[in-house]
């Protein structure tokens, strides 16, 4: 009987570009690391503000999770979008219950207002 659970996950930002695929045994903790700036945070996800968890799968065995992560990473963006939209058609932040959700509509609205001025 497996003692742990493993997760394959996809992160993105408010503009939905780019998509980041990862694997972890502690989804909530790893997601927090992606959100942190500095040496503890992930530089790629911090650079592109990839803080929205839009997809995940749960596995009992790490080898299965790693194999799935590698498979998804080889896919085209179009195929990843289909995968996400099957589970999460509105691209909701699935981590919203863990803390303050990201207000993408507000961010987009502010950016549009700044471009007008």
C-alpha positions in Angstrom: 0.0 0.0 0.0 1.5 3.4 -1.0 2.3 5.8 1.9 2.4 9.0 -0.1 0.5 10.7 -2.9 2.2 12.4 -5.8 0.9 15.1 -8.1 1.5 16.2 -11.6 0.4 19.8 -12.0 0.2 22.7 -14.4 0.7 26.4 -13.5 0.1 29.5 -15.5 -0.5 33.2 -15.1 -3.5 35.5 -15.8 -2.6 35.7 -19.5 -2.4 31.8 -19.6 1.1 32.0 -21.1 3.3 30.0 -20.6 2.3 26.7 -19.1 4.5 25.1 -16.5 4.3 21.3 -15.8 5.8 19.9 -12.6 5.6 16.9 -10.2 5.7 16.9 -6.4 4.6 14.9 -3.3 3.3 18.1 -1.6 1.2 20.1 -4.0 0.3 22.8 -1.6 3.8 23.3 -0.3 5.4 23.2 -3.8 2.8 25.7 -5.1 3.8 28.1 -2.2 7.5 27.7 -3.3 6.5 28.8 -6.8 4.9 31.9 -5.4 7.8 32.9 -3.3 10.4 35.3 -4.8 14.1 34.9 -4.0 16.4 31.9 -3.5 13.6 29.6 -2.1 11.3 30.3 -5.0 11.4 28.9 -8.5 13.1 31.5 -10.8 11.2 30.4 -14.0 7.8 30.5 -12.4 8.6 33.7 -10.6 9.8 35.4 -13.8 6.6 34.6 -15.6 4.3 35.0 -12.5 3.1 31.4 -12.8 1.0 31.2 -9.7 -2.3 29.9 -10.9 -2.8 26.2 -10.4 -5.1 25.2 -13.3 -4.6 21.4 -13.5 -3.4 18.5 -11.4 -3.5 14.7 -11.3 -2.9 12.5 -8.2 -0.8 9.3 -8.3 0.1 6.7 -5.7 3.5 5.9 -7.2 6.2 8.4 -8.0 7.4 6.5 -11.1 3.9 6.9 -12.6 3.8 10.6 -11.7 7.2 11.3 -13.3 6.3 9.3 -16.4 3.1 11.4 -16.8 4.9 14.7 -16.2 7.4 13.8 -18.9 4.6 12.8 -21.3 2.7 16.1 -20.7 5.9 18.1 -21.1 6.4 16.6 -24.6 2.9 17.6 -25.7 2.1 20.7 -27.8 0.5 23.6 -26.1 -2.8 22.9 -27.9 -2.9 19.4 -26.4 -2.2 20.8 -22.9 -5.0 23.3 -23.2 -7.4 20.5 -24.1 -6.3 18.6 -21.0 -6.8 21.6 -18.8 -10.1 22.6 -20.2 -11.5 19.1 -19.8 -11.0 19.4 -16.0 -11.1 23.1 -15.6 -13.0 24.8 -18.5 -12.8 28.3 -16.9 -9.2 28.0 -16.0 -10.0 28.7 -12.4 -7.2 28.9 -9.9 -7.6 25.5 -8.1 -5.4 26.8 -5.2 -7.9 29.6 -4.4 -9.0 27.8 -1.2 -5.4 27.8 0.1 -5.3 31.6 0.4 -6.1 34.7 -1.5 -7.1 34.0 -5.0 -5.5 36.0 -7.8 -7.8 38.6 -9.3 -7.0 38.1 -13.0 -9.9 40.3 -14.2 -8.6 43.2 -12.0 -5.0 42.7 -13.2 -6.1 42.7 -16.9 -8.4 45.7 -16.3 -5.6 47.7 -14.7 -3.1 46.8 -17.5 -5.6 48.0 -20.1 -6.2 51.2 -18.2 -2.4 51.8 -18.0 -2.1 51.3 -21.8 -4.7 54.0 -22.4 -2.8 56.6 -20.4 
